């Protein structure tokens, strides 16, 4: 970042003291370089790597620009691909890093193959929109490969959380390391030909506190005026040394750049309303302090210090001037197909024809901040002239879909009203575009009929009549992928009508498959498999699972396959088949790692938690299942109710009865309003178990009988068997009050099977555990704590290669395939 009109503008001064500190990079798996904006972090790391005496280093650099987390992860995985393509593919398949898949990321990092010295730098890490930024750093540091060294350059992430330094493989360089002392300040000035007096050096230190950005501005001020700036304020120095000497046209250009995290030359030309950049503009951007202009790469990045200053200057412009620049910014974002940002800037310009004509698609809203989406919509609803709204119905289809998924009922209904008004205006118009809009609207509206199969299909048939084929509005890997791994949970609606609902789903789904290109293929068969499982017809359930997997695989429907794997695991539990149960767990895990659907990690977690709770395991559950708020933040739409079902069971197992009683009424009401019969059965069973455990047998019997009245007509027996530990004696006591004696007998028989099956699996696991040697047992304990092979080796005074071979042997003995499975397959 050179100084304006300075003959020595290419000189970069980094004190030897600071340069030597960076040798620590090669001593740790990950180095966090954390300091405020303008401390010289990026330049120092660049120069250190450039001057490094270590030969044959592979150097890879990723810079974040504030993109959505989804885009960040894809770009970062592309960088990892240069190191290890296989691990990169696995990391990409996991989807964006969220708190709940960090253990998977850590595990994959331990598998990374890096055969030669490599440094990977992640710059501007603070711009990565992660919900667990420190935890992600920890996960990335888990690789344990002596050849790989990751450097994270960041500003402070969260004042409440320290950078994780508890692990020996992470180290930190902070702001204190970057502050210049008096000798270094004097040397820096001398490089530009200025020999400061002792008094001036002291004055420079007083005004800059050794902060390089302030020192650089003081050098510029000294060059222009012959003296040090008397204002210690960085903003004042920027004003006097950069802003004030500029023409008003150059000032406007620079102020407009504050709207962008990064910008290319074609976008800059749009901001200037010109065809190409003049030599004057190229020189201006090349020479400016705190602007990184890449002539060859045709890109420009404004440093945060200058950007914040320029944002304040931008805000001083008149409303009309700002609207003009917002409009140009919208056009600039259209150029690079950042459609939501284009729409955002157009909305600020108040040009609503431009706003509503942005070719927005549902994919463009993935990863966008929900508050930003709401703000844009609110502005459109309240400020856009009504006559304009009816000209652009397509964009409201996209917004309606997003708002429905996010549970924003009010704005969803406003979008629908706008679309309906358009359709009324053109009611008798058979023009192709209007038919398409009407068809897409019918399809969108079909989802609001959840879970009424007939009503949903009515709208789908109307949609098909207008569209004539597949919808192109929806991203079926995002918004409407059913994250609940149970089709029966979603579509068992009426008591005593389950077999008819299965037949209806089978009949109606053909229209849905046509509209979606096969989304959820295999789900009707999966619902039949579940019904067979719940009634105890295990062989039929197993056969239908494999049929469902085959059908789903033809259309790459990974969530349906996951649901089938989930049923197979539950069958193995009932049979007490420990080997098959372990295989099913591995297949669930592999499906999640290799599948392409965005919701797979959520669906996998739901299956995993269900199975863990079935055998009474509560120690290694994902953190999001522990609180109502985190559940609702993590699992969207109607499917949050499935996760709440697991949360309620967790409360039962941990004997938090008062909390369970407190939320159960609300959860039952919600299940009733949809309705979801399976949820009602489980909640009533939980209440019956809880009441029985506290000695209120009369109330327990009342809840149990109500659950039986819902379940028995459709032969839903398994939920009672899964809670036989608490219900077995109570079931025998209510025997005379149940009219379906045969059904009750099936339940009692299934209780015995479930209890026996779980005992067999636990016994098998204990037997396998006992086959481990003492050294293998120690390795398992450390591996479960998240330690790398290198750390385990250090703790046990053995080689990392010995640890690696031991883990392979442990996996073989336990019939598992990864470290991750240690946390829930075996209880050591």
PyMOL commands that set and color helices and strands:
alter all, ss='L'
color gray80, all
select helices_A, chain A and resi 16-27+41-51+69-81+85-94+99-109+125-127+133-143+175-178+182-191+198-208+212-225+234-243+248-257+265-272+279-287+304-315+319-335+339-349+352-356+362-365+370-383+386-389+393-405+409-425+432-449+453-467+487-491+498-516+523-535+538-554+558-575+578-594+600-614+623-626+628-634+637-653+657-674+677-693+697-714+718-721+724-733+735-737+741-770+774-784+789-796+800-814+822-825
alter helices_A, ss='H'
color red, helices_A
select strands_A, chain A and resi 30-34+58-63+118-123+148-154+170-174+263-264+291-294+299-302
alter strands_A, ss='S'
color yellow, strands_A
deselect
rebuild
show_as cartoon
